[in-house]
Amino acid sequence: MTKIILLKRKQVMKIQEGIDKKRQFNNYKKAMFPKKSIVSEIHDRYKLAKKHEKEIVKKEKDFEKHMRSYKPKKTLNKVRKTSLAKLKRTADALCGALVRSRGVCEAKGYGKFKCSEQIQWCHIFSRRYQKLRWLPQNAIPMCKPHHVYFTYNPNEWTMFMLKNYNETYQWLYKEKEKIVKIDKGFMENTIISLQAL
């Protein structure tokens, strides 16, 4: 019986020791990490707001300093230059209109084709020869069926040209071998000569 009582007392003492330890820990916690009062919390928020305000003011000052040192580019007397591609498109439009104004297919009656009303700008030598591309001598008005036929039958085209435009064909053949730099000056001169026609 006494043993049982002793055991129970030991258990009670252990439980009490655990409770005491918990109390000590809670007291320690309260001492080390006290709950912030509402006043101290408001004070902390006020400090944080002041800090942010100082950062914003600093950024504004930096921006103003940058804007004072910034010098915009002068664009008052600047004249926009026309690009080479735009000049080429203008020359294409002028030469195409000039050729179509002739109004009749040059291959009319050739082959089994009926000429359509749509007249196209046909080149004796391909458009890839930039020097000859806008020459009126290298341009022939032709209907769509004949233009397509001669595009896919180059031998027929050569025979047709030698029969009907021998001198022009020979002259263009020599001219296409000459190397010319296609720059803005060349294109401007080409456009002026096309406008004069």
FIKOLZA-1660 file (N, C-alpha, C; in steps of 0.1 Angstrom, whole numbers, plus 5000, padded with zeros to 4 digits):
% residues 197
   i   px   py   pz ch aa at
   1 5008 4988 5000  A  M  N
   1 5000 5000 5000  A  M CA
   1 5009 5013 5000  A  M  C
   2 5019 5012 5009  A  T  N
   2 5027 5024 5009  A  T CA
   2 5035 5026 4996  A  T  C
   3 5038 5015 4989  A  K  N
   3 5045 5016 4977  A  K CA
   3 5036 5023 4967  A  K  C
   4 5023 5020 4966  A  I  N
   4 5013 5026 4957  A  I CA
   4 5012 5041 4960  A  I  C
   5 5012 5044 4973  A  I  N
   5 5010 5058 4977  A  I CA
   5 5023 5066 4972  A  I  C
   6 5035 5060 4975  A  L  N
   6 5047 5066 4970  A  L CA
   6 5047 5068 4955  A  L  C
   7 5043 5058 4948  A  L  N
   7 5043 5059 4933  A  L CA
   7 5034 5071 4929  A  L  C
   8 5022 5071 4935  A  K  N
   8 5012 5082 4932  A  K CA
   8 5018 5096 4935  A  K  C
   9 5025 5097 4947  A  R  N
   9 5031 5109 4950  A  R CA
   9 5042 5114 4940  A  R  C
  10 5050 5104 4936  A  K  N
  10 5060 5107 4925  A  K CA
  10 5054 5112 4913  A  K  C
  11 5043 5105 4909  A  Q  N
  11 5036 5109 4896  A  Q CA
  11 5030 5123 4898  A  Q  C
  12 5024 5126 4909  A  V  N
  12 5019 5139 4912  A  V CA
  12 5030 5150 4911  A  V  C
  13 5041 5146 4917  A  M  N
  13 5053 5155 4917  A  M CA
  13 5058 5158 4903  A  M  C
  14 5058 5148 4895  A  K  N
  14 5063 5149 4881  A  K CA
  14 5053 5158 4873  A  K  C
  15 5040 5156 4876  A  I  N
  15 5030 5164 4869  A  I CA
  15 5032 5179 4873  A  I  C
  16 5034 5181 4886  A  Q  N
  16 5036 5194 4891  A  Q CA
  16 5048 5201 4886  A  Q  C
  17 5059 5193 4885  A  E  N
  17 5071 5198 4879  A  E CA
  17 5069 5203 4864  A  E  C
  18 5062 5195 4857  A  G  N
  18 5058 5198 4843  A  G CA
  18 5050 5211 4842  A  G  C
  19 5041 5212 4851  A  I  N
  19 5032 5224 4851  A  I CA
  19 5041 5236 4855  A  I  C
  20 5050 5235 4865  A  D  N
  20 5059 5245 4868  A  D CA
  20 5068 5249 4857  A  D  C
  21 5073 5239 4849  A  K  N
  21 5082 5242 4838  A  K CA
  21 5074 5250 4827  A  K  C
  22 5062 5246 4825  A  K  N
  22 5053 5253 4815  A  K CA
  22 5051 5268 4819  A  K  C
  23 5048 5270 4832  A  R  N
  23 5046 5283 4838  A  R CA
  23 5059 5291 4836  A  R  C
  24 5070 5285 4839  A  Q  N
  24 5083 5292 4838  A  Q CA
  24 5085 5296 4823  A  Q  C
  25 5083 5287 4814  A  F  N
  25 5085 5290 4800  A  F CA
  25 5076 5301 4795  A  F  C
  26 5063 5301 4799  A  N  N
  26 5053 5311 4796  A  N CA
  26 5058 5325 4801  A  N  C
  27 5063 5325 4814  A  N  N
  27 5068 5337 4820  A  N CA
  27 5080 5343 4812  A  N  C
  28 5089 5333 4808  A  Y  N
  28 5100 5337 4801  A  Y CA
  28 5096 5343 4787  A  Y  C
  29 5087 5337 4781  A  K  N
  29 5082 5341 4768  A  K CA
  29 5076 5355 4769  A  K  C
  30 5068 5357 4779  A  K  N
  30 5062 5370 4781  A  K CA
  30 5072 5381 4784  A  K  C
  31 5083 5377 4791  A  A  N
  31 5094 5387 4794  A  A CA
  31 5102 5390 4781  A  A  C
  32 5104 5380 4773  A  M  N
  32 5113 5382 4761  A  M CA
  32 5105 5388 4749  A  M  C
  33 5092 5384 4748  A  F  N
  33 5084 5388 4736  A  F CA
  33 5071 5394 4741  A  F  C
  34 5072 5406 4747  A  P  N
  34 5059 5412 4752  A  P CA
  34 5050 5416 4740  A  P  C
  35 5037 5415 4743  A  K  N
  35 5027 5419 4732  A  K CA
  35 5028 5434 4730  A  K  C
  36 5028 5438 4717  A  K  N
  36 5029 5452 4714  A  K CA
  36 5016 5459 4717  A  K  C
  37 5017 5470 4723  A  S  N
  37 5005 5478 4726  A  S CA
  37 5001 5485 4713  A  S  C
  38 4989 5490 4713  A  I  N
  38 4983 5496 4701  A  I CA
  38 4991 5509 4698  A  I  C
  39 4996 5516 4708  A  V  N
  39 5004 5528 4706  A  V CA
  39 5017 5525 4699  A  V  C
  40 5024 5515 4704  A  S  N
  40 5037 5511 4698  A  S CA
  40 5035 5506 4684  A  S  C
  41 5024 5499 4681  A  E  N
  41 5021 5495 4667  A  E CA
  41 5019 5506 4658  A  E  C
  42 5011 5516 4662  A  I  N
  42 5009 5528 4654  A  I CA
  42 5022 5536 4652  A  I  C
  43 5030 5536 4662  A  H  N
  43 5043 5543 4661  A  H CA
  43 5052 5537 4651  A  H  C
  44 5052 5523 4651  A  D  N
  44 5060 5516 4641  A  D CA
  44 5055 5518 4626  A  D  C
  45 5042 5518 4625  A  R  N
  45 5036 5521 4612  A  R CA
  45 5039 5535 4607  A  R  C
  46 5039 5545 4616  A  Y  N
  46 5043 5559 4613  A  Y CA
  46 5057 5559 4608  A  Y  C
  47 5066 5552 4615  A  K  N
  47 5080 5552 4611  A  K CA
  47 5082 5546 4597  A  K  C
  48 5075 5535 4594  A  L  N
  48 5075 5529 4581  A  L CA
  48 5070 5538 4570  A  L  C
  49 5059 5545 4573  A  A  N
  49 5054 5555 4563  A  A CA
  49 5064 5566 4561  A  A  C
  50 5070 5571 4571  A  K  N
  50 5080 5581 4569  A  K CA
  50 5092 5577 4560  A  K  C
  51 5096 5564 4563  A  K  N
  51 5107 5558 4555  A  K CA
  51 5103 5558 4540  A  K  C
  52 5091 5553 4537  A  H  N
  52 5086 5552 4523  A  H CA
  52 5086 5566 4517  A  H  C
  53 5081 5576 4525  A  E  N
  53 5080 5589 4520  A  E CA
  53 5094 5595 4516  A  E  C
  54 5104 5592 4525  A  K  N
  54 5117 5597 4522  A  K CA
  54 5122 5590 4509  A  K  C
  55 5120 5577 4507  A  E  N
  55 5124 5570 4494  A  E CA
  55 5117 5577 4482  A  E  C
  56 5104 5580 4483  A  I  N
  56 5097 5586 4472  A  I CA
  56 5103 5600 4469  A  I  C
  57 5106 5607 4479  A  V  N
  57 5112 5621 4477  A  V CA
  57 5125 5620 4470  A  V  C
  58 5133 5610 4474  A  K  N
  58 5146 5607 4469  A  K CA
  58 5145 5604 4454  A  K  C
  59 5136 5595 4450  A  K  N
  59 5134 5591 4437  A  K CA
  59 5129 5603 4428  A  K  C
  60 5121 5611 4433  A  E  N
  60 5116 5623 4426  A  E CA
  60 5128 5633 4423  A  E  C
  61 5136 5634 4433  A  K  N
  61 5148 5643 4432  A  K CA
  61 5157 5637 4421  A  K  C
  62 5160 5624 4421  A  D  N
  62 5168 5618 4411  A  D CA
  62 5162 5620 4397  A  D  C
  63 5149 5618 4396  A  F  N
  63 5143 5620 4383  A  F CA
  63 5144 5634 4378  A  F  C
  64 5142 5644 4387  A  E  N
  64 5143 5658 4383  A  E CA
  64 5158 5661 4379  A  E  C
  65 5168 5655 4386  A  K  N
  65 5182 5657 4382  A  K CA
  65 5184 5651 4368  A  K  C
  66 5179 5640 4366  A  H  N
  66 5180 5633 4353  A  H CA
  66 5174 5642 4342  A  H  C
  67 5162 5647 4344  A  M  N
  67 5155 5655 4334  A  M CA
  67 5163 5668 4331  A  M  C
  68 5169 5674 4341  A  R  N
  68 5177 5686 4339  A  R CA
  68 5189 5683 4330  A  R  C
  69 5195 5671 4332  A  S  N
  69 5207 5668 4324  A  S CA
  69 5203 5663 4310  A  S  C
  70 5191 5659 4308  A  Y  N
  70 5186 5653 4295  A  Y CA
  70 5185 5664 4284  A  Y  C
  71 5191 5662 4273  A  K  N
  71 5190 5672 4262  A  K CA
  71 5183 5665 4250  A  K  C
  72 5171 5669 4246  A  P  N
  72 5164 5663 4235  A  P CA
  72 5172 5665 4221  A  P  C
  73 5170 5656 4212  A  K  N
  73 5176 5658 4199  A  K CA
  73 5169 5669 4191  A  K  C
  74 5177 5676 4184  A  K  N
  74 5171 5687 4177  A  K CA
  74 5165 5682 4164  A  K  C
  75 5153 5684 4161  A  T  N
  75 5146 5679 4149  A  T CA
  75 5139 5691 4142  A  T  C
  76 5144 5703 4145  A  L  N
  76 5137 5715 4138  A  L CA
  76 5140 5716 4123  A  L  C
  77 5153 5714 4120  A  N  N
  77 5157 5716 4106  A  N CA
  77 5159 5703 4099  A  N  C
  78 5155 5692 4105  A  K  N
  78 5157 5679 4099  A  K CA
  78 5147 5676 4088  A  K  C
  79 5152 5672 4076  A  V  N
  79 5144 5669 4065  A  V CA
  79 5144 5654 4063  A  V  C
  80 5132 5648 4063  A  R  N
  80 5131 5633 4061  A  R CA
  80 5135 5629 4047  A  R  C
  81 5144 5619 4047  A  K  N
  81 5149 5614 4034  A  K CA
  81 5140 5603 4030  A  K  C
  82 5138 5602 4017  A  T  N
  82 5130 5591 4011  A  T CA
  82 5139 5579 4010  A  T  C
  83 5133 5567 4014  A  S  N
  83 5140 5555 4014  A  S CA
  83 5142 5550 3999  A  S  C
  84 5152 5541 3997  A  L  N
  84 5154 5536 3984  A  L CA
  84 5142 5527 3979  A  L  C
  85 5137 5520 3988  A  A  N
  85 5125 5511 3985  A  A CA
  85 5113 5520 3980  A  A  C
  86 5111 5531 3987  A  K  N
  86 5100 5540 3983  A  K CA
  86 5102 5546 3969  A  K  C
  87 5115 5549 3966  A  L  N
  87 5118 5555 3953  A  L CA
  87 5116 5544 3942  A  L  C
  88 5119 5532 3945  A  K  N
  88 5117 5521 3936  A  K CA
  88 5102 5519 3933  A  K  C
  89 5094 5519 3944  A  R  N
  89 5080 5518 3942  A  R CA
  89 5074 5529 3933  A  R  C
  90 5079 5541 3935  A  T  N
  90 5074 5553 3928  A  T CA
  90 5078 5551 3913  A  T  C
  91 5090 5547 3910  A  A  N
  91 5095 5544 3896  A  A CA
  91 5087 5533 3890  A  A  C
  92 5084 5523 3898  A  D  N
  92 5075 5512 3892  A  D CA
  92 5062 5517 3888  A  D  C
  93 5056 5525 3897  A  A  N
  93 5042 5530 3894  A  A CA
  93 5042 5539 3881  A  A  C
  94 5053 5548 3880  A  L  N
  94 5054 5557 3868  A  L CA
  94 5056 5549 3855  A  L  C
  95 5065 5540 3856  A  C  N
  95 5068 5532 3844  A  C CA
  95 5057 5523 3840  A  C  C
  96 5050 5516 3850  A  G  N
  96 5039 5508 3847  A  G CA
  96 5028 5516 3841  A  G  C
  97 5025 5527 3846  A  A  N
  97 5014 5536 3840  A  A CA
  97 5018 5540 3826  A  A  C
  98 5030 5543 3824  A  L  N
  98 5035 5547 3810  A  L CA
  98 5033 5536 3800  A  L  C
  99 5037 5524 3804  A  V  N
  99 5036 5513 3795  A  V CA
  99 5021 5509 3792  A  V  C
 100 5013 5509 3803  A  R  N
 100 4999 5505 3801  A  R CA
 100 4991 5516 3793  A  R  C
 101 4996 5528 3793  A  S  N
 101 4989 5539 3785  A  S CA
 101 4990 5536 3770  A  S  C
 102 4999 5528 3766  A  R  N
 102 5000 5524 3751  A  R CA
 102 4987 5516 3747  A  R  C
 103 4982 5508 3757  A  G  N
 103 4969 5502 3755  A  G CA
 103 4967 5491 3746  A  G  C
 104 4977 5486 3739  A  V  N
 104 4975 5475 3729  A  V CA
 104 4986 5464 3732  A  V  C
 105 4982 5451 3732  A  C  N
 105 4991 5440 3734  A  C CA
 105 5000 5439 3722  A  C  C
 106 5013 5439 3724  A  E  N
 106 5023 5439 3713  A  E CA
 106 5024 5425 3707  A  E  C
 107 5019 5415 3714  A  A  N
 107 5019 5401 3708  A  A CA
 107 5005 5397 3703  A  A  C
 108 4997 5407 3699  A  K  N
 108 4984 5404 3694  A  K CA
 108 4984 5395 3682  A  K  C
 109 4977 5385 3682  A  G  N
 109 4976 5375 3670  A  G CA
 109 4987 5365 3671  A  G  C
 110 4996 5365 3681  A  Y  N
 110 5006 5355 3682  A  Y CA
 110 5001 5343 3689  A  Y  C
 111 5002 5331 3684  A  G  N
 111 4998 5318 3690  A  G CA
 111 4983 5317 3689  A  G  C
 112 4977 5308 3698  A  K  N
 112 4963 5305 3698  A  K CA
 112 4956 5313 3709  A  K  C
 113 4962 5323 3714  A  F  N
 113 4956 5331 3725  A  F CA
 113 4947 5342 3721  A  F  C
 114 4936 5344 3728  A  K  N
 114 4928 5357 3726  A  K CA
 114 4933 5367 3736  A  K  C
 115 4936 5378 3732  A  C  N
 115 4941 5389 3741  A  C CA
 115 4930 5393 3750  A  C  C
 116 4933 5395 3763  A  S  N
 116 4924 5400 3773  A  S CA
 116 4925 5415 3773  A  S  C
 117 4915 5421 3780  A  E  N
 117 4915 5436 3781  A  E CA
 117 4926 5441 3791  A  E  C
 118 4930 5432 3800  A  Q  N
 118 4939 5436 3810  A  Q CA
 118 4954 5437 3804  A  Q  C
 119 4959 5449 3804  A  I  N
 119 4972 5451 3798  A  I CA
 119 4983 5451 3810  A  I  C
 120 4993 5444 3808  A  Q  N
 120 5004 5443 3819  A  Q CA
 120 5017 5449 3814  A  Q  C
 121 5025 5452 3823  A  W  N
 121 5039 5458 3820  A  W CA
 121 5048 5446 3819  A  W  C
 122 5053 5443 3807  A  C  N
 122 5061 5432 3804  A  C CA
 122 5076 5437 3801  A  C  C
 123 5086 5430 3807  A  H  N
 123 5100 5434 3805  A  H CA
 123 5106 5425 3795  A  H  C
 124 5114 5431 3786  A  I  N
 124 5122 5423 3776  A  I CA
 124 5132 5414 3783  A  I  C
 125 5140 5421 3792  A  F  N
 125 5149 5414 3801  A  F CA
 125 5143 5416 3815  A  F  C
 126 5145 5405 3823  A  S  N
 126 5139 5404 3836  A  S CA
 126 5141 5417 3845  A  S  C
 127 5131 5418 3854  A  R  N
 127 5132 5430 3864  A  R CA
 127 5144 5429 3873  A  R  C
 128 5150 5417 3874  A  R  N
 128 5162 5416 3883  A  R CA
 128 5174 5424 3878  A  R  C
 129 5174 5427 3865  A  Y  N
 129 5184 5436 3859  A  Y CA
 129 5180 5450 3863  A  Y  C
 130 5184 5455 3874  A  Q  N
 130 5179 5468 3880  A  Q CA
 130 5182 5480 3870  A  Q  C
 131 5193 5479 3863  A  K  N
 131 5196 5490 3854  A  K CA
 131 5185 5492 3843  A  K  C
 132 5181 5480 3838  A  L  N
 132 5171 5480 3827  A  L CA
 132 5156 5481 3832  A  L  C
 133 5154 5478 3845  A  R  N
 133 5141 5477 3850  A  R CA
 133 5131 5488 3846  A  R  C
 134 5136 5500 3847  A  W  N
 134 5127 5512 3845  A  W CA
 134 5129 5519 3831  A  W  C
 135 5137 5512 3822  A  L  N
 135 5139 5518 3809  A  L CA
 135 5127 5516 3800  A  L  C
 136 5122 5526 3794  A  P  N
 136 5110 5525 3785  A  P CA
 136 5113 5515 3773  A  P  C
 137 5126 5514 3769  A  Q  N
 137 5130 5505 3758  A  Q CA
 137 5129 5490 3762  A  Q  C
 138 5129 5488 3776  A  N  N
 138 5129 5474 3781  A  N CA
 138 5114 5470 3784  A  N  C
 139 5105 5479 3781  A  A  N
 139 5091 5477 3786  A  A CA
 139 5082 5475 3773  A  A  C
 140 5073 5465 3774  A  I  N
 140 5064 5463 3764  A  I CA
 140 5050 5460 3770  A  I  C
 141 5039 5466 3764  A  P  N
 141 5026 5463 3770  A  P CA
 141 5021 5450 3764  A  P  C
 142 5016 5441 3773  A  M  N
 142 5012 5428 3768  A  M CA
 142 5000 5423 3776  A  M  C
 143 4991 5416 3770  A  C  N
 143 4979 5411 3777  A  C CA
 143 4984 5399 3787  A  C  C
 144 4975 5396 3796  A  K  N
 144 4979 5386 3806  A  K CA
 144 4982 5372 3800  A  K  C
 145 4974 5367 3791  A  P  N
 145 4977 5353 3785  A  P CA
 145 4990 5353 3778  A  P  C
 146 4993 5363 3770  A  H  N
 146 5006 5363 3763  A  H CA
 146 5018 5364 3773  A  H  C
 147 5016 5373 3783  A  H  N
 147 5027 5375 3793  A  H CA
 147 5030 5362 3800  A  H  C
 148 5019 5355 3805  A  V  N
 148 5021 5342 3812  A  V CA
 148 5028 5332 3802  A  V  C
 149 5023 5331 3790  A  Y  N
 149 5029 5322 3780  A  Y CA
 149 5044 5324 3778  A  Y  C
 150 5048 5336 3776  A  F  N
 150 5062 5339 3773  A  F CA
 150 5070 5338 3786  A  F  C
 151 5065 5340 3797  A  T  N
 151 5072 5338 3810  A  T CA
 151 5076 5324 3811  A  T  C
 152 5067 5314 3808  A  Y  N
 152 5071 5300 3810  A  Y CA
 152 5077 5294 3797  A  Y  C
 153 5078 5301 3787  A  N  N
 153 5085 5296 3774  A  N CA
 153 5095 5306 3770  A  N  C
 154 5107 5307 3777  A  P  N
 154 5117 5317 3773  A  P CA
 154 5123 5316 3759  A  P  C
 155 5124 5303 3754  A  N  N
 155 5129 5302 3740  A  N CA
 155 5119 5309 3730  A  N  C
 156 5106 5307 3732  A  E  N
 156 5096 5313 3723  A  E CA
 156 5098 5328 3724  A  E  C
 157 5100 5333 3737  A  W  N
 157 5101 5348 3739  A  W CA
 157 5113 5353 3731  A  W  C
 158 5125 5346 3732  A  T  N
 158 5137 5351 3725  A  T CA
 158 5134 5351 3710  A  T  C
 159 5128 5341 3704  A  M  N
 159 5125 5341 3690  A  M CA
 159 5115 5353 3686  A  M  C
 160 5105 5355 3695  A  F  N
 160 5096 5366 3692  A  F CA
 160 5103 5379 3692  A  F  C
 161 5112 5381 3702  A  M  N
 161 5119 5394 3703  A  M CA
 161 5129 5396 3691  A  M  C
 162 5136 5386 3687  A  L  N
 162 5145 5387 3676  A  L CA
 162 5138 5390 3663  A  L  C
 163 5126 5385 3662  A  K  N
 163 5118 5387 3650  A  K CA
 163 5112 5401 3649  A  K  C
 164 5107 5406 3660  A  N  N
 164 5100 5418 3661  A  N CA
 164 5108 5430 3666  A  N  C
 165 5117 5428 3675  A  Y  N
 165 5125 5439 3681  A  Y CA
 165 5140 5436 3682  A  Y  C
 166 5145 5433 3670  A  N  N
 166 5159 5428 3669  A  N CA
 166 5169 5438 3675  A  N  C
 167 5169 5450 3670  A  E  N
 167 5179 5460 3673  A  E CA
 167 5178 5464 3688  A  E  C
 168 5166 5466 3693  A  T  N
 168 5163 5469 3707  A  T CA
 168 5168 5457 3716  A  T  C
 169 5165 5445 3712  A  Y  N
 169 5170 5433 3720  A  Y CA
 169 5185 5432 3720  A  Y  C
 170 5192 5435 3709  A  Q  N
 170 5206 5434 3709  A  Q CA
 170 5212 5445 3718  A  Q  C
 171 5207 5457 3717  A  W  N
 171 5212 5468 3725  A  W CA
 171 5210 5465 3740  A  W  C
 172 5198 5460 3744  A  L  N
 172 5195 5457 3758  A  L CA
 172 5204 5446 3763  A  L  C
 173 5207 5436 3754  A  Y  N
 173 5216 5425 3758  A  Y CA
 173 5230 5430 3762  A  Y  C
 174 5235 5440 3755  A  K  N
 174 5248 5445 3758  A  K CA
 174 5247 5454 3771  A  K  C
 175 5236 5461 3772  A  E  N
 175 5235 5470 3784  A  E CA
 175 5233 5463 3797  A  E  C
 176 5227 5451 3797  A  K  N
 176 5224 5444 3809  A  K CA
 176 5237 5439 3816  A  K  C
 177 5248 5437 3808  A  E  N
 177 5260 5433 3814  A  E CA
 177 5268 5444 3821  A  E  C
 178 5265 5456 3819  A  K  N
 178 5271 5467 3825  A  K CA
 178 5267 5468 3840  A  K  C
 179 5276 5471 3848  A  I  N
 179 5273 5472 3863  A  I CA
 179 5271 5486 3867  A  I  C
 180 5260 5489 3873  A  V  N
 180 5256 5502 3878  A  V CA
 180 5251 5501 3892  A  V  C
 181 5256 5510 3900  A  K  N
 181 5252 5510 3914  A  K CA
 181 5238 5517 3915  A  K  C
 182 5228 5509 3921  A  I  N
 182 5215 5515 3922  A  I CA
 182 5214 5521 3936  A  I  C
 183 5215 5534 3936  A  D  N
 183 5214 5542 3948  A  D CA
 183 5203 5553 3947  A  D  C
 184 5202 5561 3957  A  K  N
 184 5191 5571 3957  A  K CA
 184 5193 5581 3945  A  K  C
 185 5205 5585 3942  A  G  N
 185 5208 5594 3931  A  G CA
 185 5203 5588 3918  A  G  C
 186 5206 5575 3916  A  F  N
 186 5202 5568 3903  A  F CA
 186 5187 5568 3902  A  F  C
 187 5180 5565 3914  A  M  N
 187 5166 5563 3914  A  M CA
 187 5159 5577 3911  A  M  C
 188 5164 5587 3917  A  E  N
 188 5159 5601 3916  A  E CA
 188 5159 5605 3901  A  E  C
 189 5171 5603 3895  A  N  N
 189 5173 5606 3880  A  N CA
 189 5163 5598 3872  A  N  C
 190 5161 5585 3875  A  T  N
 190 5152 5576 3868  A  T CA
 190 5138 5582 3869  A  T  C
 191 5134 5586 3881  A  I  N
 191 5120 5591 3883  A  I CA
 191 5118 5604 3875  A  I  C
 192 5128 5613 3875  A  I  N
 192 5127 5625 3867  A  I CA
 192 5126 5623 3853  A  I  C
 193 5134 5613 3847  A  S  N
 193 5133 5610 3833  A  S CA
 193 5119 5604 3829  A  S  C
 194 5114 5596 3839  A  L  N
 194 5101 5589 3836  A  L CA
 194 5090 5600 3836  A  L  C
 195 5091 5610 3845  A  Q  N
 195 5081 5620 3846  A  Q CA
 195 5081 5629 3834  A  Q  C
 196 5093 5631 3828  A  A  N
 196 5094 5639 3816  A  A CA
 196 5087 5633 3804  A  A  C
 197 5086 5619 3804  A  L  N
 197 5080 5613 3792  A  L CA
 197 5065 5615 3791  A  L  C
% end
